[in-house]
Each structure stands twice: as C-alpha cells, then as structure tokens.
Amino acid sequence: MERPQYHLNDIVELKKPHPCGSKVWIITRTGIDFALKCRGCNHRIMLTRKDFERSVKRVIIEETPS
C-alpha cells in the first residue's frame, strides 16, 4: 500500500485534540520529522514520521507542491 504524500502547508486533523481544544494543524516541516503548528493557539510541535502518520485522521486542505 502506498503511503500518503504530505506537503508543506497541508492542513490536517489529528485524532486527539490539543489542550486548547483544536484538532486542526498546519504542516510546517516534512521529512523524517514533521513540524506542526496548532490552528487554535499557534503552539508548535515536532513528531517523528511514524508518530505523525499514526495520529493523522484526515487531510482537510491539501497544498499542491510548486
């Protein structure tokens, strides 16, 4: 099965909410690690690719790469 492709500025929904109540995040870095920014409070986190792919529920808005 092919892995989904994630790009910078994609907006994703995670399974568990952030303490601020938002489940929506923006991808700000991709690679082995992912950097995410919360849409509710602008808090930034880093996740390994494995943890990120396990916690993504769906891609809300997919940014097309240039």
N, C-alpha and C positions, 0 to 999 in steps of 0.2 A: 504494500500500500504506500502511495506517495505521500510524503509529508507536506502539509500546507505551507505555503510561502508567506512569510510576514515581512513587511516593509516599514521603513520609517514613516511616521505619522499615521499609521493604521490606528484605528480606534477599536479597542477590543473590550469585551465584557468578561470579567473573571467570575469564577464560581462563588467565591466568598467575598463579602463586602469589606471595604476598608473601614476602619473605625469611624471615619467621617460619614459613612453611610453610602458612599458611592461604590458601584461595581465597575465603573467605566474608566478605562485607562488609555493613554496615548503612548505608542511605542516611540521612544526617543533614541534607541540604540539597538542594533541587531548584531548577531554573530554568535559566538559561543555563549555569551551572556546577553541578556536583554535588559535594557533600562526602560522603566515605565514611569509615567507621570500621572498622578491621580487627577481626574477631571473635576473632582469636588473640592479638593484643598491644595492642589499643586504639589503634594508630597512626592518625592522621587524614591524609587526602589530599584534594586538590581536583583535579577533572578537568573539562575542557570537556564539554559535552553530546556533541559529536561523538566525542571520545575515549572517553567513558563508554559510549555506545551501541555502539561498535566492540568494547569489551573485555568486555561482559556476555555470559556464556554462557547463564545462565538465572536466573529469579526463583524463589527457594526458597520464601519466605513472602511473600505479598502482603498488605500492610496496607490495609484498606479506609478511604478517607477519611471523616471525620465530617461 
